Amino acid sequence: MCGIAGFWRNKNGDDPHELLRRMGEAIAYRGPDDSGTFHDGTLGFSFRRLSILDLTPAGHQPMRSASGRFVIIFNGEVYNSAEIRNELGAGHNWRGHSDTEVMLEAIERWGIEAAVRRFIGMFAFALWDTHSRTLCLVRDRLGIKPLYYGWIKTNGDFVFASELKAIRQYPGFEGRIDRDALSLYMRHNYVPAPHCIYEGLAKLPPGCILTLRAADAQPELQPFWSAPEAARQGLQSRVAESDSEIADQLEAKLAEAVRQRMIADVPLGAFLSGGIDSSLVVALMQSQSGRPVKTFTIGFHEEAFNEAHHAKKIAAHLGTEHTELYVTPQDAMDVVPLLPAMYDEPFADSSQIPTFLVSRLARQSVTVSLSGDGGDELFAGYQRYLLTRRIWNALKKFPPSVRRTAAGVIQAVSPAGIDRSYGLVRPLMPRRRQLASVGDKAHKLARMLELPGSDAIYLRALTHWPEPESIVRGSREPETVRRFIRAAAWLPDLEEQMMLTDQANYLPDDILTKVDRASMAVSLEARVPLLDHRVVEYAWRLPLRFKIRQGISKWILRQILYRYVPAELIERPKMGFGVPIDSWLRGPLRPWAEDLLSAESLGRDDLFEVEAIREKWREHLSGSRNWQYLLWDVLMFQDWSRGKKAKP
């Protein structure tokens, strides 16, 4: 795992070494073990290395191919590099055993697109062809590793980097806020690709190769893999075997994905929340390990947010070397000032806090940690999939006037009041039917009641500020996730439409961004075996009944996990990996929030409709509404903007 950055100037300027050094130094935590630069005329590469495979100088980057034609800087891991090395031939004069060297020779032999299609792993890299004077930027299929690019407006130079803070080092960078991107952020709590919070910059979409033949040329963007195409091919080749045969096949694919991600020359472990996904990853790790796997869990004293005791039982059953750390509210709140620099672009998924805490805990013992991310999007794990289906099936039976009345009744009671009432009947319900945060879910339902169709209902389920253009002054919200939902309507099931939407948007831009920044902030490599593209493609071959059966989500994953862990250790209501932001904002975080949400602070750059946000803040403080998510969006932007001194 590493950090990359670079530029392609329109003309020669000052000595590039100092600029490249500064760009690399800005993301040094992504690679504290080594650094390097390369320049060829007006092109420059900067690299920071976190050594995982081949710890010797033979793994140093920037790396040149054996012929001297190609130069690469690479962030990530290619897990099948040993197999590719064998395919390239044992007679090659290999300098070391890094995957980077194998990638270079594969590109030399087969060309960049054919080579990338053979790579299994997570990667973002820049490749310079010294013969054709061509620059290529490449991002992995699922968007596990980040890559930003764009042009400096003042001089037209092309720049790119793993994180924006490296690009901010470039002379002439202005950092003007893209109001349209800010509008998207206010809806989703992240900025969806290809957009970026800064004007003139973009995110390279997952599964794409960007080719640039001159610094000021129009780039060519070529996809080599896409989630919609994987879904389309999966539907054309649905599996027809029995339940047990399909469980065997999926288990074999998952086990192989886990095995490959256990290859490292440094200590390795896994995050263990006690949920289905992380428990399955750890079970498959332990079944293939000759020693106890190191597992890590964060616990909270607030029972509504704590899964540590469940994780501890699963760790004991599997025989892992388990480490748990119970953190106080103060421990978690101490992370808040670190978030703007850590996430580098406005980002407001509050589970960023425990994700950082568990990453920091793991880094004390290991350099690589496997994670269970991806299971929800592939195997229908989110409650919103079930709820959207149920809501639309129910709503379409009633006229709009009835829906509006029902919405008013629900919204007349605060989320806290609904939670109190639900708490009286919850003990009487079956465990698998029990829900967390019922009050918030009820208010989300109320906001959906007037919506015209299932696509609008799902967009609302993914929405924080429902009309962000009315909050961000002078903005026009781009059609991104909204357009994707409509484009996914060709899928036969509503649940599959939602899963594809999340896989292509929420997964890379929220979940994987969260994990990458939190883990990289402590120089920890996080690997996600469930997002092996072979697993993803196989998951699309499974009919929906293997993901949702009799109201049970992740049905096929559960069947596999039960082979390793008793069902009674797994079956319980799904909990989010969150923290009690709502009460913190009314309590210990209130002074910090009051400062950022003051009329003066909100109005400073003329970005926001100040009174609309202030009204939400007053309602939240009074307890009449729980606006934690909407307010956290604003707070994270405000804190980020203040730290970056961004210009509107």
Secondary structure, DSSP 8 states (H G I E B T S, - for coil): -EEEEEEE-SS--S-HHHHHHHHHHTTGGG-BSEEEEEEETTEEEEEEE---S--SGGG-SSEE-TTSSEEEEEEEEETTHHHHHHHH-TTS--S---HHHHHHHHHHHH-HHHHHHH--EEEEEEEEETTTTEEEEEE-TT--S--EEEE-TTT--EEEESSHHHHTTSTT---BB-HHHHHHHHHHSS--TT--SBTTEEE--TTEEEEESSTTS--EEEES--HHHHHHHHHHT---S-HHHHHHHHHHHHHHHHHHTT--SS-EEEE--SSHHHHHHHHHHHHT-SS--EEEEEEESSGGG--HHHHHHHHHHHT-EEEEEEE-HHHHHTTGGGHHHHHSS----TTHHHHHHHHHHHHTT-SEEE--TTHHHHHT--HHHHHHHHHHHHHTTS-HHHHHHHHHHHHTS-HHHHHHHHHHHGGGS-GGG--S-HHHHHHHHHHHTT-SSHHHHHHHHT-SSS-GGGTBTT----SSHHHHHHHGGGSSSHHHHHHHHIIIIIIIIIIHHHHHHHHHTTT-EEE-GGG-HHHHHHHHHS-GGGTEETTEESHHHHHHHTTTS-GGGT-S----S---HHHHHHTTTHHHHHHHTSHHHHTTTS-B-HHHHHHHHHHHHHTS---HHHHHHHHHHHHHHHHHT-B-
